[in-house]
Amino acid sequence: MSLDTVIQAGLTPASRPSSALVLMGGGARTAYQVGVLHALSEMLRLQPAPARAFPFQILVGTSAGAMNTTFLAACATAGLAAFDQLAQFWERLRSRDVYALEVASWLPWSGQAGRLLAALSLSRRALAQGAVLDNMPLVDTLHHAISLPAIEDALRLRTIEALAVTASSYTSGVHWTFCHTAHDVAAKGWIRPGRRAEFQPITIEHLMASSAIPFLFPATPLWVDDHREFFGDGSMRQISPLSPAMHLGAQKVLVVGVGQPQRSSLGGASAHEGPHGPTLGSIAGHAMASVFHDTLQADVEQAQRVTRTMRQLPREVAAGLSYRSVEVLAIQPSQSLDALAHAHVRELPAAARRALGGLGATHGGGAALASYLLFEPGFVQALMALGEQDAYARKGELLTFFAGFGRV
């Protein structure tokens, strides 16, 4: 995030105190966010003066994180119960609700011949359809799960102020943020090097574009600047994940990522390297981690550093600037999500398990690739449990963060 963005956000008057939720991308791994948020809702309920209202006025999401924020926007008028509904949605979710993959069951999916056949089969599918997987099941799932009119109601009632979804344009190379407010027509977007924002109603197509993981899911067309461009996952080229929340006027930002402190080797090089080096699955998992490797920590540190610096200014100077502090709290997994995926990889649908197994992506370091596609109960529940555990480990910080802020 540019220094100008942080400072301008602090100097821009806010119509009312606004807290933002920023959820990063990561496919099935974003079930971790659901656990964090469910634990937060329980903490707020159990306070001496319990909160009832939905605690975030600004919702910003990327990839599967955008699905989570948009789902919450549609449930926001239910208050804290929105987080229960999100958890229930994920508990019902299965891989078949997200994608489909058909592979021949008679092919040998093990050994060198199997790996070559797997690569050939998947590459042919990708060349024919622009992606390895069919994500039409996700379209149907989102249409049934997310009420777009309910988002309009939440905006009209001012339960939330804004919903923003990010996506990356294959056509222009620009990283776009699509913002939805109660007054989209009157609002003006912002322009930064390599980044643009436009105000328009969020649709299921925006979510499909934001979550179109490269090579796995096909690109989705969207209209920007009165012409059509093709978009892929918003995690690509995402250099400023906190910027939309800042531009939309947030004074407090809770951001939940799905990165991890260290990539897990899952038993060392021998666990995922063959005689000629890493398997295709291991390489694909590394490439995927690079796509979803966000600049979150650097963005958080810069925002916190500027806020500390502005607070240290002489009182008379600070009074003249009318600066409002922007507080940022970030939560990320305390354990390796690759290792969790390795423990649950057998839950994958048979077709996906055979195809990924042929690529070496169901064992060792290759399990990192499977972690983005494991929309199955065991893995989802393990992620949610870890999210709850990490949230409760920082209970004091979370409660201090929300104390007396926008609660009714």
VOGU-3710 file (C-alpha; in Angstrom, 3 decimals, decimal comma):
1> msldtviqag> 0,000/0,000/0,000  1,284/3,449/-0,821  2,109/5,802/2,029  -0,280/8,293/0,436  -3,177/5,833/0,808  -2,527/5,314/4,515  -2,211/9,015/5,270  -5,166/10,072/3,128  -7,321/7,422/4,819  -6,417/8,905/8,164
11> ltpasrpssa> -7,171/12,451/7,037  -10,477/11,718/5,296  -13,458/12,526/7,528  -15,684/9,548/8,318  -19,467/9,857/8,465  -19,452/7,436/11,398  -16,919/5,065/13,017  -16,298/2,266/10,523  -14,660/-1,084/11,095  -13,604/-3,232/8,150
21> lvlmgggart> -13,173/-6,943/7,639  -10,622/-7,964/5,015  -10,525/-11,639/4,013  -7,727/-12,960/1,820  -7,972/-15,755/-0,763  -6,943/-19,398/-0,671  -9,645/-21,748/-1,944  -10,771/-24,320/0,616  -8,182/-22,959/3,048  -10,450/-19,967/3,717
31> ayqvgvlhal> -12,554/-22,176/5,996  -9,946/-21,047/8,537  -11,459/-17,545/8,357  -14,856/-18,957/9,266  -13,452/-20,401/12,486  -11,826/-17,093/13,432  -15,040/-15,158/12,843  -17,246/-17,684/14,627  -14,993/-17,466/17,698  -15,124/-13,664/17,520
41> semlrlqpap> -18,925/-13,705/17,477  -18,949/-15,945/20,564  -16,579/-13,585/22,380  -18,775/-10,581/21,620  -21,903/-12,422/22,767  -20,358/-13,266/26,134  -19,281/-9,755/27,055  -20,878/-8,063/30,112  -22,569/-5,677/27,673  -23,030/-8,120/24,806
51> arafpfqilv> -22,935/-6,885/21,250  -25,904/-7,595/19,038  -25,204/-5,722/15,820  -23,061/-6,893/12,956  -19,594/-5,557/13,900  -18,259/-4,593/10,452  -19,417/-1,738/8,241  -16,965/-2,404/5,403  -16,385/-5,863/3,910  -13,478/-6,511/1,538
61> gtsagamntt> -12,758/-9,935/0,060  -10,464/-11,681/-2,384  -11,058/-15,047/-4,096  -12,800/-17,461/-1,696  -12,447/-14,721/0,907  -14,742/-12,634/-1,321  -17,337/-15,397/-1,138  -17,141/-15,259/2,646  -17,500/-11,478/2,827  -20,349/-11,429/0,306
71> flaacatagl> -22,169/-14,193/2,180  -21,798/-12,137/5,368  -23,053/-8,993/3,613  -26,224/-10,879/2,649  -26,725/-11,997/6,282  -25,548/-8,811/8,006  -29,011/-7,701/9,117  -29,117/-10,843/11,294  -26,311/-9,391/13,427  -23,875/-11,835/14,995
81> aafdqlaqfw> -26,010/-14,722/13,745  -24,473/-14,023/10,303  -21,309/-15,779/11,466  -23,303/-18,829/12,564  -24,922/-18,953/9,134  -21,524/-18,753/7,423  -20,231/-21,631/9,558  -23,294/-23,717/8,703  -22,764/-23,022/4,997  -19,197/-24,322/5,172
91> erlrsrdvya> -20,221/-27,350/7,207  -22,595/-28,358/4,396  -20,159/-27,578/1,587  -18,586/-30,381/-0,455  -16,134/-30,400/-3,355  -18,963/-31,394/-5,715  -20,643/-28,078/-4,823  -17,585/-26,181/-6,079  -16,157/-28,020/-9,076  -16,389/-31,097/-11,282
101> levaswlpws> -13,645/-33,178/-12,839  -14,162/-36,199/-15,030  -11,237/-38,553/-15,608  -11,112/-42,074/-16,985  -11,126/-44,566/-14,113  -9,308/-47,215/-16,167  -6,153/-45,173/-16,650  -3,118/-46,072/-14,474  -2,756/-43,091/-12,146  0,412/-44,243/-10,416
111> gqagrllaal> 4,020/-44,656/-11,480  5,811/-42,687/-14,168  3,330/-43,720/-16,857  0,463/-42,636/-14,626  2,027/-39,238/-14,008  2,510/-38,683/-17,714  -1,061/-39,740/-18,494  -2,399/-37,503/-15,716  -0,472/-34,513/-17,019  -1,589/-35,230/-20,600
121> slsrralaqg> -5,233/-35,704/-19,647  -5,376/-32,544/-17,546  -3,474/-30,439/-20,078  -5,843/-31,509/-22,864  -8,786/-30,524/-20,733  -7,176/-27,188/-19,919  -6,476/-26,474/-23,593  -10,025/-27,397/-24,609  -11,846/-25,504/-21,841  -9,337/-22,950/-20,614
131> avldnmplvd> -9,092/-24,641/-17,212  -8,663/-28,049/-15,627  -11,867/-27,929/-13,577  -15,485/-27,104/-14,326  -16,644/-24,525/-11,769  -20,273/-24,369/-12,870  -21,332/-26,199/-9,671  -20,028/-23,182/-7,752  -22,258/-20,841/-9,765  -25,308/-22,826/-8,691
141> tlhhaislpa> -24,092/-23,056/-5,085  -23,556/-19,311/-4,771  -26,894/-18,438/-6,387  -28,639/-20,592/-3,773  -26,515/-19,459/-0,815  -26,208/-15,694/-1,349  -29,177/-13,354/-1,649  -28,195/-10,311/-3,682  -31,379/-8,408/-2,668  -30,396/-8,995/0,981
151> iedalrlrti> -27,117/-7,191/0,325  -29,094/-4,238/-1,037  -31,218/-4,272/2,129  -28,132/-4,273/4,356  -26,729/-1,284/2,450  -30,038/0,583/2,445  -30,463/0,064/6,205  -26,814/1,056/6,752  -26,085/-2,202/8,518  -23,038/-2,164/6,257
161> ealavtassy> -21,565/0,731/4,319  -19,685/-1,066/1,542  -18,853/-4,440/0,038  -15,724/-4,740/-2,111  -14,455/-7,658/-4,213  -11,075/-7,797/-5,937  -10,124/-9,514/-9,196  -7,216/-9,454/-11,643  -7,722/-8,655/-15,332  -6,061/-11,013/-17,784
171> tsgvhwtfch> -6,955/-8,520/-20,502  -5,215/-5,417/-19,146  -3,097/-6,758/-16,275  -4,806/-4,311/-13,898  -5,892/-5,393/-10,421  -9,481/-4,215/-9,939  -11,565/-3,585/-6,833  -15,315/-3,597/-7,401  -17,114/-1,635/-4,685  -20,815/-1,789/-3,892
181> tahdvaakgw> -22,445/0,886/-1,744  -25,906/2,361/-1,397  -24,857/5,143/-3,784  -22,791/3,460/-6,491  -23,792/5,909/-9,219  -22,515/8,937/-7,308  -19,311/7,309/-6,043  -16,012/7,641/-7,856  -13,357/4,952/-7,940  -9,645/5,457/-7,452
191> irpgrraefq> -6,671/4,911/-9,715  -3,245/3,781/-8,572  -0,380/2,261/-10,572  -1,582/-1,183/-11,634  -4,767/-0,853/-9,559  -8,237/0,504/-10,266  -11,532/0,690/-8,425  -15,031/1,031/-9,795  -18,385/1,279/-8,022  -21,012/-1,174/-9,270
201> pitiehlmas> -23,361/-3,752/-7,711  -21,615/-6,988/-6,765  -22,966/-10,042/-8,556  -22,231/-13,769/-8,596  -20,121/-13,104/-11,702  -17,817/-10,883/-9,626  -17,339/-13,732/-7,162  -16,623/-16,205/-9,952  -14,049/-13,822/-11,408  -12,393/-13,154/-8,062
211> saipflfpat> -12,111/-16,886/-7,304  -10,979/-18,085/-10,751  -7,744/-19,747/-9,638  -5,393/-19,717/-12,663  -5,293/-22,964/-14,644  -7,825/-24,600/-12,315  -10,902/-22,427/-13,000  -11,791/-20,587/-16,232  -11,571/-16,810/-16,589  -14,801/-14,826/-16,122
221> plwvddhref> -15,783/-11,762/-18,199  -16,795/-8,536/-16,441  -17,619/-5,054/-17,731  -15,253/-2,231/-16,771  -14,971/1,202/-18,364  -17,838/0,247/-20,699  -16,019/-2,714/-22,240  -15,544/-6,397/-21,450  -12,388/-7,797/-19,888  -11,575/-11,313/-18,690
231> fgdgsmrqis> -10,706/-11,760/-15,037  -8,978/-14,295/-12,835  -8,281/-14,750/-9,159  -7,951/-11,534/-7,178  -4,925/-12,877/-5,342  -2,845/-12,400/-8,484  -0,974/-9,085/-8,501  -2,511/-8,138/-5,168  0,097/-5,752/-3,864  -2,108/-3,732/-1,479
241> plspamhlga> -4,733/-5,936/0,225  -5,652/-3,277/2,819  -5,969/-0,419/0,336  -9,714/-0,848/-0,476  -10,662/-0,764/3,209  -8,591/2,391/3,685  -10,112/4,098/0,636  -13,613/3,227/1,847  -13,018/5,003/5,158  -12,219/2,258/7,661
251> qkvlvvgvgq> -10,881/3,324/11,049  -10,321/-0,222/12,272  -9,373/-3,159/10,048  -9,441/-6,828/10,994  -7,719/-8,879/8,311  -7,685/-12,675/8,221  -5,246/-14,389/5,891  -4,579/-18,044/5,208  -0,816/-17,897/4,859  1,330/-19,844/7,271
261> pqrsslggas> 4,468/-19,193/9,297  6,514/-21,672/7,253  5,894/-24,026/4,363  5,856/-27,584/5,657  8,331/-30,054/4,157  6,194/-32,927/5,468  9,136/-35,171/6,131  11,932/-33,609/4,122  12,912/-33,589/0,474  12,536/-37,324/0,055
271> ahegphgptl> 8,829/-37,024/0,857  8,034/-35,002/-2,256  10,994/-35,283/-4,592  11,618/-38,066/-7,042  14,946/-39,080/-8,562  14,683/-36,132/-10,955  13,588/-33,543/-8,403  10,143/-32,258/-7,325  7,004/-33,893/-8,696  4,596/-31,983/-10,915
281> gsiaghamas> 2,239/-31,730/-7,950  4,951/-30,271/-5,739  5,848/-27,691/-8,389  2,163/-26,836/-8,918  1,685/-26,483/-5,172  4,650/-24,125/-4,986  3,298/-22,097/-7,912  -0,118/-21,911/-6,263  1,438/-20,745/-3,004  3,148/-18,001/-4,994
291> vfhdtlqadv> -0,188/-16,888/-6,473  -1,712/-16,717/-3,016  1,394/-15,315/-1,349  0,063/-11,897/-0,458  1,848/-8,815/0,783  -0,364/-8,809/3,841  2,335/-8,589/6,497  4,143/-5,710/4,788  0,840/-3,870/4,279  -0,138/-4,350/7,917
301> eqaqrvtrtm> 3,250/-3,220/9,193  3,194/-0,047/7,094  -0,309/0,898/8,240  0,627/0,299/11,879  3,878/2,225/11,509  2,181/5,292/10,002  -0,494/5,270/12,699  2,147/5,118/15,452  4,122/7,932/13,819  1,084/10,195/13,451
311> rqlprevaag> 0,127/9,609/17,086  3,586/10,703/18,172  3,268/14,106/16,510  3,070/17,139/18,842  -0,480/17,666/20,019  -0,864/21,036/18,274  0,356/19,584/14,970  -1,910/16,538/15,268  -4,891/18,794/16,049  -4,215/20,789/12,894
321> lsyrsvevla> -4,142/17,668/10,746  -7,412/16,276/12,113  -5,908/12,822/11,622  -7,943/9,811/12,631  -5,946/6,712/13,444  -6,401/3,569/11,398  -5,870/0,497/13,552  -5,071/-2,837/11,930  -5,179/-6,281/13,503  -4,098/-9,298/11,423
331> iqpsqsldal> -4,672/-12,991/12,150  -3,093/-15,847/10,206  -2,789/-19,602/10,868  -0,382/-20,642/13,583  0,096/-24,080/12,014  0,883/-25,411/8,553  -2,205/-25,766/6,393  -0,202/-27,950/4,008  0,248/-30,471/6,811  -3,479/-30,377/7,608
341> ahahvrelpa> -4,283/-31,018/3,943  -1,859/-33,950/3,881  -3,789/-35,534/6,765  -7,138/-35,189/4,957  -6,222/-35,586/1,290  -8,016/-38,945/1,010  -11,315/-37,082/1,418  -10,986/-35,652/-2,094  -13,527/-36,945/-4,632  -12,228/-40,054/-6,404
351> aarralgglg> -11,673/-38,323/-9,762  -9,745/-35,424/-8,238  -7,759/-37,798/-6,018  -6,745/-39,934/-9,001  -5,780/-36,925/-11,110  -3,852/-35,170/-8,343  -2,308/-38,456/-7,246  -0,960/-38,973/-10,749  0,718/-35,574/-10,456  2,176/-36,391/-7,052
361> athgggaala> -0,136/-33,856/-5,401  -1,654/-36,119/-2,746  1,486/-36,771/-0,723  4,488/-34,885/0,596  4,945/-31,301/-0,542  2,436/-31,829/-3,355  -0,408/-31,830/-0,822  -0,185/-28,033/-0,854  -2,013/-28,052/-4,197  -4,729/-30,338/-2,840
371> syllfepgfv> -5,336/-27,937/0,068  -6,973/-25,400/-2,268  -9,471/-27,985/-3,526  -10,296/-29,909/-0,327  -13,836/-28,671/0,267  -14,596/-31,734/2,393  -15,852/-32,006/6,015  -12,707/-33,320/7,699  -10,413/-30,647/6,300  -12,986/-27,863/6,662
381> qalmalgeqd> -13,667/-28,753/10,303  -9,946/-28,952/11,060  -9,428/-25,502/9,524  -12,365/-24,002/11,418  -11,101/-25,521/14,674  -7,655/-24,011/14,071  -9,246/-20,642/13,305  -11,204/-20,734/16,553  -8,108/-21,785/18,468  -6,018/-18,948/17,010
391> ayarkgellt> -8,775/-16,407/17,676  -9,136/-17,427/21,329  -5,354/-17,263/21,703  -5,694/-13,561/20,868  -8,952/-12,971/22,713  -7,616/-9,986/24,642  -6,475/-8,232/21,469  -9,757/-8,895/19,691  -11,941/-7,652/22,525  -9,801/-4,549/22,956
401> ffagfgrv> -10,002/-3,966/19,206  -13,819/-3,985/19,266  -14,393/-2,443/22,684  -17,068/0,252/22,454  -16,679/0,517/18,690  -19,870/0,652/16,657  -21,732/-1,682/19,020  -25,417/-1,453/19,873
//
